[in-house]
Amino acid sequence: MKLLAQLDRWLARVLKVFVVALCSAIALILLVRVIVRFTPITLQLSWTDEVVEWMMAWMIFSTATLIMRNGDHFRVDLLQVKLEGKTAGHILNLAISLLGFLFFLSLLYYSIRLVISAAQISPILKVSTRLPYLSIPVNCFLILLYQIRDFVVEARKLKNRHNKEAVA
């Protein structure tokens, strides 16, 4: 377990640095584009549209992974709050984790199919569109690992609750 926790912290740090680097690079590229547009500087920046698009894809999906890791995603938790600490609450959380797992498993499957079938080449840089599409299955795989973690944690809570009730 200690190794998994260390691996999780390392992955989170890598993802945070990656997201911040992508966000900074996007901001810098867009700033240069604005400066070039409103000054007499002439630079050929047509390639930046493609690069910003690819960076956005990777940034968004990597951020989604971090959000899922921390449980900070948007959710309506009225029922979860009402049932917190009760057996029904643990069962509800298990069901939510299972549904999330099934959703990301299907997203992983179809995103892999998308990457495999992507035969297009970007018009300016002549790079395969598989590069930005790859952000989906890579991050779906990581999110699936976090879904499994959440399911196991919730199952342990339910088991501990059941053991406490049996002892009492």
N, C-alpha and C positions, 0 to 999 in steps of 0.2 A: 504494500500500500504506500509505503514511503517513496518508493521509486515512481509510482504513478503520480503522486502529489508533486514530486520534483519535476517530472515530465510535463505535467499540467502547467505548473508555474513557468517553466521554460517556454512552452508553446504560447502561453498568454503574453509573455514578454516579446517574443518574436513577432506575434501578430500585432501587438500594439506598436512596435517600432515600424513594422511594415505598413500599417494603416497611416501612421503619422507621416512616414516618408512619402507615401502616395499622395496624401492630402497636401503636403507641402509642395511636392512636385507639380501637382495640378494647379495650385495657387500661383506658383512661380511661372508656369507656362502661360496661364491666363493673364497674369500681370504683364508679361512680355508682349503678348498679343495686343493688349490694350495700349501699351506704350507705343508699339510699332504703328498701330492704327492712327494715333493722334499726333505723331511726330513725323518728321521727314525721313526717319530711318527706314531703309528698305531691306527687309529680310523675307526670305521665302519660308513661310510658316504653315503651309498647307498640311504638312505632316502632323501638326499638333492636334488636329481634330481626331485623328485615329488614336494617337497615343493617349489623349485625355479620355477618350471613350473606354479604352482598355484599362486604364488606371482606375477609372470610376467603377468598372465591373469588379475588379479585384478588391478595391477598397470597400465597396458596399457588401460583398459577400464575406470578406474577412471580418468586417465590423459585425456582421450578423452572427458570425461564429463567436466573437467575443461577447456579444449580447446574450447569446444562448448559454455560454459558459457561466456567466454571472447571474442568469435568471432575470435579467433586466428588460426583457422584451415586453412589449405592450400586452396586457391581458386584462380581461374582466374577471376579477377574483372575488366577486361578491359571495359566491357559494363557498369558495375555498376559505375565506375569512370566517364565514359563519360556521363552517365545519372543522375549523382548525383544532388539532389535538384529538379529534374524535376518530373512531374507526372509519366512519363514512368519509371523512376528509382524506384519510390516507388512501382509501379505495379510489376516490375521485382523482387524487393526484397520480395514482398509478395508471388510471384510465387515460388521463391527459398525457402522461409520459408515453404511454403506448400509442396513442393516436399521433402524437408528435413524431414518434419513431417511424410509424407507418407512412406518414406524410413525407418525411425526409428520405426514407428508403425509396419511395416511388420517385421523388424528385431526383435522387441520385441515379436511379435506373434511366430515367428519361434524359437526364443531362449527359450521361455517358453516351447514350445513343446520339444525342445532338453533337457532341464532340466528335464522335466517330464519323458521322455523316457530313460534318462541316468540310466542304471542299473549296469554299470560297477563299480568295486571296484579297487582301486589302488593296484598294486601288492605288494608293500612293506609295506606301512602304513595301508592298508586295510580301506581306507576312500572312500566314494562315490565320483565318478567323478562329481556329481552334484555341489559340492563345487566350483571348478573352473568355471564350466559352468554358475553358478549363477551370475558371474560377468557381463555377457552380459545383461540379462534382468534387473538387478538392475540399471545398468548404462544407459541402453536404456530408462528406465522410467524417469530417471533424465534428460537425453538429450531431451526427448519429452517435459518435462516441460519448458526447455529453448527454444525449438522450438516454443512453444505456446507463450512464453514471446516475442520472436523476432517478431512473426507474429502480436501480439497486438501492440507492439511499432511501427512497420512499418505501421500498419493500422491507428494508431493515427496520425502519421506524414502525411499520405495521406489525412486524414480527415482535419487536420489543414491547409494543403496546399489548399485543396478545399475551406475551409471556407475563407481563405485569398483572394483567387481569386474571390470568390463570393462578398466579401465586396468591393474589388477594382474595 
